[in-house]
Amino acid sequence: MSIYLVTGAAGFIAFKVIDLLLEEGHQVIGIDNLNTAYDPRIKHWRLEQLTSRSGFTFYHADICDRRHLEEIQASHQPIEAVIHLAARAGVRYSVEDPWSFVDSNITGTLNLLELSRRNGIRKFVLASTSGVYGNNPPLPTREDADSSRPLQPYAASKKSSELLAHSYHHLHGLDITVFRYFTVYGPAGRPDLALFRFIQWIVENHPVLVNGDGMQSRGFTHLDDIARGTLLGLKPLGYEIINLGGHQTVTVNELIERVSKITGKTANIMNLPINCADIRASWADTGKARDLLGWEPKVTLEEGIPRMVDWYLKERSWASQIITE
């Protein structure tokens, strides 16, 4: 049994990662500042699923607060690894408030790298994003594709955190696995992302807002597969950047059609101008994850989307009120 420090504990991916660690009998120290980057009600719902679990300790803390991080670490030793999944996320919002993205995604990451260095925590898992590949990457996209031209401050801040992590590997010998997550979906998913929005809008008979012609495509991977892959990254690897997710591509229009079919309801689509912060297509080459981690996705869209719809319908009394902007 080991002790793991997981940041962004009430976040979508961290919520499932913690669930799997607790199932394996480990202790988890969860940190989250419960910010309002998107409707916090869904963060509180995720957290409620964890707080009653044996082995889980939660701190309402900000990763930008170095002193608080040190106090938390001192109360829980020895920590086997830091799984850093906290981030200020949101492609479009990063254009409006880039400062908060620099604070959380760069300074926060630096604080955790320093915490690891100072306290002998040798393993560090870092969440990054497929957004670092910018526009028009080769499809499917390998990890060695150009990542020097991100389109928005969010992706730029995550690329910066990757570079910081590499410097700590080089200078201090930290063993670091960087995951570039592609589009992740599943129950209790982020309400600012397309699939949650489409399910809510279609079920509740709201207009379905689509930027552009709906022919932009994304590679989707279910949360269960993403969380399982993240834990595989705890093995010693030195310093590696690994794509995770994005194995099954679908256009926005096709996604809406699937949700409409599952719910039995017609989507009232309203097309809006394309957003210049959005990428046109994403599709991951996951060969490296297969070769280094033995990871293969198991949940297909045909299985995963109905699971998410079922969750929404079960939690509809409050999920229907979640703000999706």
GUVO-798300 format. One line per 8 residues: for each residue x, y, z of N, C-alpha, C. Coordinates in Angstrom, 3 decimals, decimal comma. Each point is the difference from the previous one (the first is absolute). Layout:
N
X/Y/Z/X/Y/Z/X/Y/Z  ...
//
This chain:
325
0,846/-1,199/0,000/-0,846/1,199/0,000/0,881/1,249/0,000  -0,290/0,938/-0,892/0,797/1,221/-0,137/-0,875/1,228/0,220  0,667/1,142/0,188/-0,684/1,280/0,136/0,250/0,803/-1,272  -1,064/0,485/-0,623/0,103/0,800/-1,210/-0,631/1,366/0,233  0,656/1,022/-0,519/-0,538/1,353/0,020/-0,596/0,287/-1,371  -1,307/0,269/-0,046/-0,696/0,242/-1,262/-0,589/1,402/0,029  0,414/0,834/-0,935/-0,538/1,357/-0,086/-1,201/0,032/-0,948  -0,848/1,022/0,194/-1,225/0,076/-0,798/-0,961/-1,109/0,360
-0,070/-0,339/1,304/-0,702/-1,206/0,445/-1,478/-0,026/-0,370  -0,623/1,176/-0,111/-1,414/0,049/-0,371/-0,189/0,131/-1,509  1,092/-0,054/-0,736/-0,065/0,087/-1,451/-0,411/-1,310/-0,631  -0,294/0,059/-1,268/-0,573/-1,135/-0,721/0,929/-1,211/-0,017  1,227/0,173/-0,460/0,919/-1,132/-0,099/0,491/-0,420/1,381  0,347/0,969/0,851/0,522/-0,329/1,330/-1,018/-0,779/0,819  -1,264/0,345/-0,131/-1,070/-0,683/0,719/0,038/-1,515/-0,245  0,208/-0,396/-1,247/0,036/-1,428/-0,327/1,352/-0,615/0,363
1,082/0,742/-0,166/1,320/-0,497/0,394/0,018/-0,315/1,491  -0,546/0,900/0,809/-0,055/-0,229/1,446/-0,854/-1,218/0,319  -1,117/-0,132/-0,677/-0,876/-1,164/0,198/0,771/-1,306/-0,217  0,792/-0,066/-1,061/0,759/-1,217/-0,289/1,092/-0,233/1,036  0,669/1,061/0,430/1,050/-0,151/1,023/-0,598/-0,516/1,309  -1,145/0,521/0,394/-0,637/-0,453/1,232/-0,450/-1,448/-0,111  -0,480/-0,389/-1,169/-0,391/-1,391/-0,223/1,184/-0,944/0,186  1,202/0,485/-0,345/1,206/-0,816/0,144/0,551/0,020/1,424
-0,647/0,754/0,902/0,409/0,015/1,389/1,016/1,051/0,371  0,268/0,938/-0,893/0,972/1,053/0,281/-0,648/1,134/0,795  0,840/0,839/0,592/-0,460/1,239/0,610/0,181/1,138/-1,004  -0,962/0,904/-0,044/0,047/1,110/-0,946/-0,208/1,312/0,747  0,912/0,923/-0,239/-0,124/1,364/0,494/-0,487/0,841/-1,172  -1,225/0,479/0,071/-0,583/0,771/-1,091/0,020/1,484/0,284  0,385/0,777/-1,002/0,052/1,453/0,104/-0,836/0,613/-1,115  -0,818/0,980/0,332/-0,764/0,727/-1,020/-0,429/1,334/0,595
0,051/1,064/-0,801/-0,477/1,296/0,487/-1,463/0,250/-0,346  -0,618/-0,961/-0,697/-1,432/0,069/-0,321/-0,367/1,330/-0,649  0,804/0,402/-0,994/-0,257/1,292/-0,641/-1,242/-0,048/-0,881  -0,354/1,141/-0,512/-1,230/0,130/-0,779/0,284/0,073/-1,504  1,068/-0,653/-0,448/0,296/-0,016/-1,432/-1,168/-0,590/-0,790  -0,675/-0,973/0,593/-1,305/-0,438/-0,496/-0,866/-0,269/1,221  -1,279/-0,230/-0,197/-0,975/-0,113/1,086/0,513/-0,942/1,097  0,250/0,531/1,215/0,608/-0,827/1,045/-0,920/-1,072/0,570
-1,275/0,037/-0,329/-0,902/-1,019/0,535/0,420/-1,401/-0,422  0,512/-0,126/-1,218/0,415/-1,324/-0,448/1,305/-0,410/0,673  0,843/0,971/0,370/1,209/-0,309/0,765/-0,365/-0,524/1,385  -0,980/0,646/0,629/-0,427/-0,434/1,325/-0,633/-1,387/-0,069  -0,734/-0,299/-1,065/-0,583/-1,334/-0,146/1,103/-1,057/-0,070  1,031/0,264/-0,820/1,101/-0,960/-0,104/0,668/-0,197/1,354  0,247/1,118/0,683/0,687/-0,067/1,282/-0,815/-0,781/1,023  -1,308/0,144/-0,029/-0,857/-0,738/0,929/0,118/-1,513/-0,189
0,294/-0,437/-1,213/0,160/-1,434/-0,259/1,280/-0,540/0,625  0,937/0,906/0,333/1,308/-0,423/0,506/0,171/0,198/1,500  -0,646/1,016/0,566/0,325/0,398/1,375/-0,364/-1,053/1,037  -0,925/-0,872/-0,320/-0,365/-1,047/0,964/0,868/-1,248/-0,132  0,895/-0,002/-0,961/0,809/-1,194/-0,270/1,174/-0,101/0,966  0,263/-1,202/0,445/1,147/-0,244/0,871/1,294/0,256/-0,767  0,925/0,706/0,641/1,296/0,258/-0,617/0,106/1,319/-0,718  -1,104/0,770/-0,070/0,017/1,271/-0,721/-0,031/1,166/0,966
0,932/0,926/-0,165/0,044/1,226/0,785/-0,010/1,178/-0,968  -0,908/0,941/0,230/-0,150/1,124/-0,922/0,425/1,303/0,653  0,714/0,822/-0,781/0,367/1,349/0,418/-0,527/1,011/-1,010  -0,758/0,961/0,496/-0,434/1,116/-0,847/1,183/0,962/-0,062  0,785/-0,127/-1,037/1,264/0,732/-0,081/0,284/0,375/-1,440  0,822/1,029/-0,152/0,393/0,505/-1,307/1,458/-0,378/-0,254  0,284/-0,572/-1,155/1,376/-0,404/-0,300/0,927/1,195/-0,179  -0,557/1,204/-0,070/0,835/1,197/-0,053/0,484/0,433/1,384
-0,511/-0,643/1,044/0,366/0,324/1,376/1,099/-0,957/0,463  1,254/0,410/-0,145/1,128/-0,877/0,312/0,019/-0,440/1,461  -0,270/0,927/0,885/0,059/-0,323/1,427/-1,028/-1,065/0,361  -1,210/0,136/-0,511/-1,033/-0,986/0,295/0,382/-1,376/-0,555  0,570/-0,028/-1,178/0,446/-1,274/-0,573/1,031/-0,677/0,896  0,942/0,763/0,506/1,023/-0,559/0,878/-0,619/-0,535/1,287  -0,983/0,698/0,541/-0,672/-0,457/1,216/-0,735/-1,323/-0,245  -0,643/-0,092/-1,147/-0,718/-1,239/-0,337/0,984/-1,151/-0,139
1,083/0,221/-0,725/0,995/-1,041/-0,208/0,593/-0,473/1,327  0,261/0,930/0,891/0,615/-0,352/1,281/-0,902/-0,886/0,851  -1,300/0,057/-0,236/-0,945/-0,795/0,782/-0,205/-1,397/-0,558  0,558/-0,265/-1,176/-0,226/-1,297/-0,668/1,311/-0,462/-0,626  0,718/-0,844/0,716/1,266/-0,504/-0,534/0,065/-1,515/0,191  0,703/-0,696/-0,877/0,624/0,524/-1,227/-0,976/-0,049/-1,171  0,025/1,012/-0,851/-0,853/0,031/-1,183/0,724/-0,692/-1,149  -0,670/-0,972/-0,587/0,591/-0,802/-1,070/0,132/0,785/-1,288
-1,022/0,798/-0,331/-0,005/0,730/-1,267/-0,993/1,143/0,064  0,271/1,020/-0,804/-0,954/1,078/-0,236/-0,664/-0,256/-1,350  -1,323/-0,021/-0,001/-0,766/-0,108/-1,245/-0,680/1,351/-0,189  0,604/0,816/-0,839/-0,400/1,412/-0,121/-1,008/0,168/-1,135  -1,281/-0,014/0,379/-1,089/0,110/-0,964/-0,752/1,318/0,115  0,380/0,826/0,968/-0,640/1,311/0,134/0,444/0,918/-1,123  -0,926/0,785/-0,504/0,336/0,990/-1,034/-1,164/0,952/-0,163  0,306/1,190/-0,378/-1,042/0,906/-0,489/-0,224/-0,390/-1,450
-1,180/-0,516/-0,287/-0,291/-0,525/-1,334/-1,018/0,882/-0,701  -0,084/-0,158/-1,303/-0,964/0,752/-0,792/0,665/0,795/-1,094  -0,119/-0,499/-1,205/0,666/0,617/-1,138/-0,447/1,446/-0,183  -1,287/0,229/-0,029/-0,507/1,336/-0,318/0,169/0,964/1,167  -0,204/-0,490/1,222/0,139/0,880/1,157/1,442/0,471/0,174  0,951/-0,813/-0,459/1,401/0,403/0,137/0,321/1,233/-0,837  -0,786/0,234/-1,028/0,191/1,207/-0,815/-0,465/1,230/0,776  -1,036/-0,159/0,831/-0,552/1,118/0,767/0,815/0,299/1,251
0,523/-1,041/0,649/0,733/0,189/1,258/1,268/-0,850/0,006  0,987/0,367/-0,805/1,216/-0,813/-0,075/0,803/-0,007/1,294  -0,136/1,014/0,841/0,787/0,086/1,230/-0,302/-1,171/0,939  -1,262/-0,367/0,131/-0,345/-1,096/0,900/0,582/-1,320/-0,494  0,182/-0,129/-1,306/0,576/-1,222/-0,561/1,499/-0,071/0,268  0,660/1,140/-0,079/1,425/0,048/0,334/0,200/-0,323/1,480  -0,822/0,588/0,861/0,132/-0,230/1,441/-0,167/-1,476/0,344  -1,089/-0,593/-0,454/-0,307/-1,373/0,390/0,860/-1,020/-0,735
0,098/0,132/-1,314/0,609/-1,058/-0,798/1,518/0,061/-0,040  0,561/1,177/0,191/1,463/0,119/-0,002/0,536/0,122/1,426  -0,437/1,032/0,719/0,488/0,173/1,375/-0,413/-1,181/0,882  -1,230/-0,465/-0,139/-0,452/-1,143/0,790/0,829/-1,245/-0,270  0,319/-0,240/-1,265/0,837/-1,146/-0,351/1,400/0,151/0,580  0,553/1,202/-0,091/1,321/0,246/0,580/-0,001/-0,287/1,501  -1,033/0,438/0,701/-0,079/-0,256/1,435/0,016/-1,494/0,318  -0,690/-0,777/-0,788/-0,071/-1,445/0,248/1,300/-0,700/-0,372
0,654/0,476/-1,056/1,312/-0,543/-0,339/1,006/0,291/1,119  -0,051/1,205/0,538/0,878/0,363/1,110/-0,318/-0,817/1,246  -1,281/-0,207/0,256/-0,417/-0,828/1,129/0,591/-1,403/-0,128  -0,048/-0,534/-1,206/0,550/-1,338/-0,231/1,507/-0,016/0,186  0,668/0,985/-0,567/1,457/0,062/0,113/0,446/0,118/1,451  -0,639/0,893/0,738/0,415/0,298/1,367/-0,279/-1,152/0,953  -0,965/-0,843/-0,341/-0,431/-1,034/0,941/0,249/-1,417/-0,493  0,809/-0,125/-1,044/0,406/-1,326/-0,445/-1,094/-0,832/-0,631
-1,004/0,659/-0,575/-1,052/-0,726/-0,724/0,500/-0,200/-1,420  0,282/-1,222/-0,372/0,737/-0,241/-1,237/-0,891/-0,128/-1,237  -1,285/-0,316/0,167/-0,877/-0,200/-1,159/-1,008/1,136/-0,112  -0,174/0,500/-1,237/-0,871/1,130/-0,267/-0,752/-0,268/-1,296  -1,322/-0,029/0,080/-0,839/-0,143/-1,195/-0,659/1,350/-0,272  0,111/0,475/-1,226/-0,476/1,333/-0,368/-1,029/-0,082/-1,121  -1,129/0,657/0,212/-1,028/0,084/-1,036/0,308/1,142/-0,947  0,058/-0,313/-1,287/0,105/1,019/-1,032/-1,172/-0,176/-0,963
0,109/0,532/-1,184/-1,147/0,028/-0,907/0,420/-0,187/-1,449  -0,892/-0,572/-0,773/0,220/-0,123/-1,441/0,012/1,365/-0,666  -0,485/1,030/0,702/-0,021/1,344/-0,561/1,374/0,545/-0,330  1,060/-0,577/0,577/1,349/0,489/-0,296/0,374/-0,239/-1,459  -0,694/-0,907/-0,688/0,329/-0,296/-1,392/-0,505/1,074/-0,966  -0,804/0,928/0,498/-0,446/1,097/-0,844/-0,967/-0,431/-1,087  -0,020/0,767/-1,077/-0,949/-0,256/-1,079/0,638/-0,837/-1,101  -0,814/-0,849/-0,599/0,409/-0,818/-1,143/1,222/-0,879/0,270
0,028/-0,715/1,136/1,100/-0,937/0,211/-0,186/-1,219/-0,895  1,040/-0,785/-0,219/-0,187/-1,245/-0,738/-0,941/-0,923/0,772  -0,901/-0,643/-0,710/-0,986/-0,878/0,632/0,191/-1,445/-0,436  0,020/-0,961/0,923/0,007/0,179/1,451/1,308/0,637/0,462  -0,047/0,694/1,133/1,120/0,813/0,446/0,906/-0,763/0,955  1,285/-0,038/-0,327/1,001/-0,607/0,868/0,591/1,049/0,942  0,646/-0,499/1,045/0,576/0,894/1,003/1,126/0,869/-0,553  0,634/-0,431/-1,089/1,096/0,792/-0,561/-0,478/1,024/-1,033
-1,322/0,158/-0,156/-0,534/1,062/-0,873/0,311/1,361/0,618  0,047/1,027/-0,830/0,316/1,351/0,468/-0,993/0,446/1,070  0,539/0,455/1,128/-0,857/0,505/1,074/0,439/1,394/0,425  0,651/0,709/-0,912/0,551/1,316/0,324/-0,933/1,147/-0,351  -1,201/-0,295/-0,533/-0,902/1,071/-0,432/-1,418/-0,204/0,521  -0,176/0,031/1,320/-1,360/-0,120/0,551/-0,855/1,187/-0,409  -1,313/-0,215/-0,034/-0,908/1,022/-0,521/-0,583/0,908/1,071  0,110/-0,377/1,269/-0,600/0,811/1,056/0,861/-0,084/1,268
-0,220/0,924/0,945/0,787/-0,011/1,234/-0,108/-1,293/0,790  -1,150/-0,667/-0,047/-0,125/-1,276/0,720/1,053/-0,988/-0,473  0,041/-0,257/-1,304/0,967/-0,957/-0,533/1,433/0,491/0,214  0,213/1,308/-0,125/1,336/0,549/0,219/0,452/-0,227/1,442  -0,921/0,142/0,955/0,355/-0,198/1,405/0,318/-1,465/0,282  -0,687/-0,906/-0,674/0,284/-1,430/0,207/1,326/-0,395/-0,645  0,307/0,569/-1,148/1,310/-0,241/-0,608/1,103/0,509/0,926  -0,213/1,143/0,623/0,975/0,542/0,935/0,205/-0,927/1,186
-1,078/-0,600/0,483/0,127/-0,916/1,138/0,786/-1,252/-0,389  -0,158/-0,453/-1,247/0,810/-1,120/-0,482/1,492/0,338/0,038  0,334/1,205/-0,445/1,400/0,413/-0,048/0,583/0,128/1,401  -0,772/0,553/0,919/0,443/0,073/1,393/0,276/-1,399/0,545  -0,921/-0,921/-0,286/0,163/-1,370/0,490/1,270/-0,630/-0,544  0,289/0,246/-1,275/1,221/-0,570/-0,567/1,240/0,559/0,691  -0,019/1,278/0,337/1,160/0,581/0,675/0,217/-0,640/1,366  -1,074/-0,355/0,691/0,137/-0,654/1,306/0,453/-1,449/-0,143
-0,384/-0,634/-1,083/0,547/-1,334/-0,273/1,504/0,091/-0,263  0,391/0,958/-0,824/1,409/0,140/-0,375/0,867/0,403/1,191  -0,468/0,964/0,779/0,823/0,546/1,077/-0,054/-0,831/1,284  -1,167/-0,573/0,288/-0,195/-0,607/1,314/-0,376/-1,478/-0,054  -0,095/-0,549/-1,201/-0,237/-1,430/-0,125/-1,411/-0,460/0,273  -0,974/0,922/0,000/-1,383/-0,436/0,184/-0,426/-0,878/-1,175  -0,710/-1,075/0,312/-0,556/-0,887/-1,016/-1,375/0,539/-0,370  -0,148/0,456/-1,235/-1,200/0,764/-0,376/-0,676/-0,598/-1,223
-1,289/-0,263/0,152/-0,841/-0,421/-1,118/-0,979/1,119/-0,309  0,064/0,519/-1,216/-0,921/1,045/-0,451/-1,037/-0,639/-0,911  -1,266/0,170/0,349/-1,073/-0,503/-0,855/-0,653/1,155/-0,750  0,024/-0,098/-1,311/-0,767/0,941/-0,818/-1,372/-0,618/-0,245  -0,963/0,438/0,809/-1,352/-0,525/-0,116/-0,693/0,597/-1,220  -0,696/-0,867/-0,707/-0,878/0,453/-1,073/-1,421/0,102/0,583  -1,026/-0,028/-0,791/-1,346/0,257/0,506/-0,480/-1,170/0,857  -0,309/0,295/1,256/-0,445/-1,002/0,968/-1,479/0,231/0,293
-0,761/-1,079/0,107/-1,419/0,131/0,301/-0,408/-1,100/0,975  -1,176/0,152/0,602/-0,507/-1,014/0,909/-0,924/0,628/1,031  -0,574/-0,813/0,886/-0,897/0,514/1,040/0,662/1,092/0,835  -0,775/1,014/0,345/0,477/1,151/0,777/1,087/0,762/-0,735  -0,088/-0,005/-1,327/0,986/0,691/-0,818/-0,086/1,505/0,124  1,030/0,663/-0,517/0,029/1,459/0,088/-1,162/0,615/-0,776  -0,752/0,896/0,629/-1,169/0,578/-0,667/0,340/1,057/-1,037  1,273/0,406/-0,063/0,398/0,967/-1,017/0,469/-0,681/-1,276
-0,045/-1,339/-0,023/0,406/-0,738/-1,196/-1,224/-0,503/-0,762  0,230/-0,359/-1,250/-1,097/-0,203/-0,950/-1,000/-1,063/0,428  0,460/-1,168/0,439/-0,937/-1,103/0,185/-0,974/0,263/1,147  0,492/0,533/1,112/-0,928/0,347/1,088/-1,023/1,014/-0,501  0,483/1,015/-0,701/-0,908/1,028/-0,507/-1,057/-0,604/-0,921  0,432/-0,830/-0,930/-0,949/-0,562/-0,967/-1,054/-0,849/0,702  0,424/-0,803/0,975/-0,964/-0,835/0,715/-1,007/0,876/0,739  0,508/0,999/0,731/-0,920/0,868/0,743/-0,928/0,753/-0,941
0,570/0,598/-1,032/-0,816/0,812/-0,901/-1,062/-0,835/-0,717  0,351/-1,187/-0,424/-0,955/-0,842/-0,728/-1,078/-0,525/0,938  0,386/-0,505/1,171/-0,980/-0,535/0,944/-0,949/1,092/0,480  0,530/1,199/0,229/-0,813/1,086/0,551/-0,634/0,885/-1,070  0,121/-0,411/-1,266/-0,616/0,734/-1,119/0,532/1,416/-0,160  1,292/0,183/0,312/0,652/1,286/-0,226/0,622/0,034/-1,397  0,229/1,170/-0,556/0,735/0,055/-1,270/1,395/-0,614/0,168  0,429/-0,743/-1,003/1,326/-0,614/0,006/0,929/0,909/-0,796
0,882/0,697/0,699/0,858/1,001/-0,625/1,247/-0,674/-0,556  0,248/0,223/-1,289/1,137/-0,615/-0,683/0,829/1,094/-0,652  1,258/0,097/0,380/0,892/0,957/-0,650/0,444/-0,539/-1,348  -0,251/0,768/-1,059/0,376/-0,438/-1,335/-1,007/-0,964/-0,594  0,494/-0,828/-0,924/-0,889/-0,892/-0,748/-0,218/-1,354/0,660  0,664/-0,243/1,142/-0,165/-1,274/0,686/0,824/-1,127/-0,575  0,839/0,306/-0,977/0,828/-1,043/-0,612/1,368/-0,125/0,679  0,282/0,858/0,981/1,225/-0,185/0,767/-0,094/-1,318/0,760
1,124/-0,673/0,177/-0,021/-1,341/0,598/0,917/-0,059/1,211  -0,326/-0,934/0,893/0,794/-0,225/1,204/0,157/-1,503/0,212  1,151/-0,348/0,559/0,216/-1,376/0,405/-0,405/-0,160/1,455  -0,987/-0,840/0,256/-0,560/-0,165/1,342/0,511/-1,279/0,654  0,191/0,072/1,332/0,333/-1,177/0,787/-0,713/0,088/1,342  -0,523/-1,130/0,444/-0,794/-0,033/1,225/0,867/0,199/1,236  -0,575/0,634/1,008/0,697/0,295/1,246/0,628/-1,241/0,629  -0,689/-1,111/-0,017/0,539/-1,216/0,628/1,336/-0,386/-0,617
0,097/0,098/-1,323/1,253/-0,329/-0,680/1,089/1,018/0,318  -0,376/1,268/0,074/0,972/1,059/0,293/0,575/-0,173/1,399  -0,855/-0,253/0,986/0,466/-0,156/1,379/0,907/-1,221/0,128  -0,377/-1,072/-0,648/0,834/-1,207/0,042/1,360/0,266/-0,632  0,031/0,702/-1,117/1,262/0,331/-0,640/0,859/0,918/0,847  -0,644/0,945/0,690/0,739/0,924/0,857/0,747/-0,749/1,097  -0,636/-0,977/0,597/0,660/-0,771/1,060/1,125/-0,867/-0,547  -0,116/-0,443/-1,234/1,109/-0,747/-0,604/1,240/0,871/-0,135
-0,203/1,320/-0,073/1,118/0,930/-0,116/0,797/0,171/1,277  -0,399/-0,671/1,084/0,745/0,078/1,254/1,270/-0,849/-0,030  0,152/-0,839/-0,993/1,206/-0,825/-0,086/1,214/0,877/-0,336  1,203/-0,430/0,343/1,199/0,783/-0,335/0,188/0,105/-1,512  0,117/1,225/-0,487/0,150/0,229/-1,440/1,081/1,016/-0,339  0,542/0,675/1,002/0,963/1,063/-0,275/-0,738/1,295/-0,244  -0,054/0,440/-1,256/-0,852/1,117/-0,405/-0,636/-0,390/-1,321  -1,318/-0,118/0,000/-0,712/-0,376/-1,225/-1,252/0,833/-0,151
-0,272/0,409/-1,236/-1,260/0,633/-0,373/-0,809/-1,030/-0,771  -1,234/-0,237/0,449/-0,804/-1,083/-0,564/-1,402/0,511/-0,298  -0,452/-0,210/-1,229/-1,398/0,266/-0,335/-0,895/-0,999/0,718  -1,110/0,477/0,523/-0,980/-0,896/0,601/-1,383/0,458/-0,434  -0,708/-0,885/-0,673/-1,350/0,309/-0,448/-0,045/0,325/-1,476  -1,172/0,423/-0,417/-0,167/0,462/-1,368/0,076/-1,077/-1,046  -0,383/-1,234/0,371/0,186/-1,111/-0,935/-1,179/-0,188/-0,942  -1,171/0,524/0,327/-1,209/-0,238/-0,795/-0,584/1,343/-0,406
0,124/0,341/-1,282/-0,375/1,340/-0,450/-1,448/0,060/-0,465  -0,587/1,173/0,201/-1,375/0,243/-0,411/-0,150/1,501/-0,207  -0,822/0,397/-0,982/-0,254/1,421/-0,204/-1,041/0,486/1,011  -0,068/1,311/0,159/-0,988/0,585/0,892/-1,411/-0,378/-0,446  -0,244/0,063/-1,300/-1,334/-0,358/-0,503/-0,341/-1,459/0,291  0,978/-0,885/-0,168/-0,232/-1,418/0,294/-0,256/-0,221/1,485  0,693/0,754/0,836/-0,190/-0,122/1,446/-1,425/0,397/0,381  -0,483/1,086/-0,579/-1,365/0,436/0,276/-1,005/-1,053/-0,455
0,248/-0,588/-1,165/-0,889/-1,046/-0,505/-0,054/-1,197/0,948  1,155/-0,368/0,545/0,043/-1,141/0,926/-0,807/0,283/1,269  0,182/1,211/0,555/-0,744/0,353/1,209/-1,501/0,050/-0,285  -0,371/0,547/-1,130/-1,415/0,061/-0,367/-0,606/-1,398/-0,108  0,740/-0,907/-0,584/-0,493/-1,367/-0,160/-0,163/-0,692/1,344  0,978/0,183/0,882/-0,043/-0,654/1,315/-1,143/0,552/0,849  -0,203/1,318/-0,047/-1,026/0,627/0,830/-1,383/-0,035/-0,638  -0,048/-0,258/-1,302/-1,267/0,009/-0,705/-0,566/1,400/-0,194
0,880/0,992/0,031/-0,456/1,381/-0,121/0,732/0,692/-1,152  -0,673/0,941/-0,626/0,565/0,716/-1,139/0,804/1,198/0,481  1,170/0,178/-0,588/0,850/1,142/0,353/-0,395/1,222/-0,816  -0,175/1,114/0,684/-0,283/1,279/-0,654/1,321/0,742/-0,166  0,667/-0,226/-1,140/1,363/0,501/-0,199/-0,007/1,451/-0,455  0,862/0,792/0,643/0,234/1,386/-0,412/1,493/0,156/-0,285  0,325/0,309/-1,236/1,406/0,165/-0,377/0,464/1,425/0,266  1,154/0,102/0,650/0,605/1,287/0,342/1,317/0,142/-0,748
0,581/1,187/-0,004/1,308/0,153/-0,656/1,055/-0,889/0,658  0,963/-0,440/-0,775/1,093/-0,809/0,518/0,822/0,827/0,978  0,523/-0,631/1,034/0,843/0,684/0,980/1,462/-0,211/-0,365  0,753/1,083/-0,118/1,382/-0,100/-0,467/0,909/-0,700/1,001  -0,460/-0,196/1,236/0,797/-0,716/0,990/-0,148/-1,509/-0,126  -0,986/-0,462/-0,780/-0,260/-1,432/-0,137/0,864/-0,613/-1,086  0,417/-1,236/0,219/0,706/-0,738/-1,039/-1,023/-0,741/-0,859  0,396/-0,313/-1,221/-0,935/-0,621/-0,940/-0,155/-1,499/0,246
1,098/-0,661/0,354/-0,072/-1,455/0,164/1,052/-0,473/0,988  -0,326/-1,045/0,737/0,980/-0,669/0,860/-0,209/-1,505/-0,091  1,117/-0,712/-0,033/-0,034/-1,458/-0,073/1,382/-0,480/0,430  0,041/-0,756/1,074/1,282/-0,380/0,594/0,556/-1,278/-0,583  1,298/0,009/-0,246/0,740/-1,242/-0,184/0,386/-0,471/1,401  -0,532/-1,125/0,433/0,239/-0,487/1,357/0,968/-1,182/0,028  0,798/-0,122/-1,052/0,962/-1,099/-0,051/1,000/0,029/1,139  0,412/1,189/0,418/0,975/0,103/1,078/-0,599/-0,483/1,323
-1,263/0,351/0,260/-0,674/-0,483/1,205/-0,103/-1,519/-0,016  -0,242/-0,556/-1,157/-0,065/-1,456/-0,117/1,363/-0,629/0,259  1,046/0,581/-0,606/1,328/-0,602/0,096/0,607/0,146/1,394  -0,155/1,197/0,616/0,636/0,243/1,293/-0,842/-0,455/1,185  -1,311/0,088/-0,136/-0,885/-0,254/1,142/-0,876/-1,233/-0,164  -0,048/-0,544/-1,211/-0,926/-1,102/-0,254/-1,451/0,453/0,028  -0,231/1,293/-0,309/-1,348/0,569/0,080/-0,734/-0,112/-1,326  -1,209/-0,484/0,072/-0,912/0,010/-1,145/-1,373/0,428/0,508
-0,685/0,895/-0,704/-1,355/0,374/0,424/-0,966/-1,164/-0,163  -0,938/-0,096/0,917/-0,957/-1,116/-0,012/-1,439/0,438/-0,236  -0,347/1,224/0,401/-1,388/0,456/-0,072/-0,229/0,737/-1,308  -0,901/-0,505/-0,825/-0,317/0,642/-1,271/-1,035/1,104/0,200  -0,120/0,881/-0,989/-1,034/1,034/0,048/-1,392/-0,620/0,080  -0,165/-1,143/-0,658/-1,297/-0,677/0,011/-0,390/-0,440/1,409  0,992/-0,297/0,832/-0,253/-0,329/1,408/0,007/1,242/0,876  0,943/0,903/-0,257/0,258/1,101/0,917/-1,029/1,096/-0,011
-0,500/0,379/-1,174/-0,981/1,081/-0,041/-1,292/-0,388/0,724  -0,540/-1,204/-0,207/-1,188/-0,380/0,784/0,245/0,017/1,509  1,214/-0,368/0,437/0,312/0,069/1,439/-0,114/1,431/0,507  0,505/0,947/-0,801/-0,041/1,398/0,415/-1,433/0,524/-0,006  -0,778/-0,392/-0,999/-1,407/0,401/-0,042/-0,744/-0,571/1,202  0,259/-1,266/0,340/-0,654/-0,625/1,154/0,339/0,744/1,290  1,275/0,386/0,147/0,396/0,756/1,191/-0,763/1,318/0,061  -0,073/0,690/-1,129/-0,687/1,291/-0,026/-1,466/-0,165/0,405
-0,668/-0,990/-0,551/-1,411/-0,206/0,306/-0,201/-0,352/1,475  0,917/-0,769/0,561/-0,080/-0,353/1,420/0,174/1,231/0,879  0,887/0,921/-0,408/0,312/1,195/0,790/-0,696/1,245/-0,545  -1,015/-0,202/-0,795/-0,608/1,102/-0,756/-0,558/1,101/0,892  -0,464/-0,335/1,187/-0,625/0,999/0,867/0,924/1,186/0,262  1,303/-0,257/0,071/0,945/1,096/0,193/0,882/0,225/-1,231  0,312/-1,086/-0,740/0,873/0,152/-1,171/-0,643/0,867/-1,075  -1,320/0,014/-0,041/-0,692/0,831/-0,993/0,172/1,487/0,299
0,397/0,320/1,235/0,179/1,398/0,393/1,446/0,471/-0,143  0,894/-0,923/-0,342/1,407/0,350/-0,118/0,190/1,012/-1,135  0,760/1,045/0,286/0,304/1,014/-1,016/1,082/-0,540/-0,905  -0,225/0,050/-1,300/0,917/-0,620/-0,957/0,873/1,007/-0,732  -0,028/1,239/0,377/0,803/1,011/-0,691/1,278/0,292/0,775
//
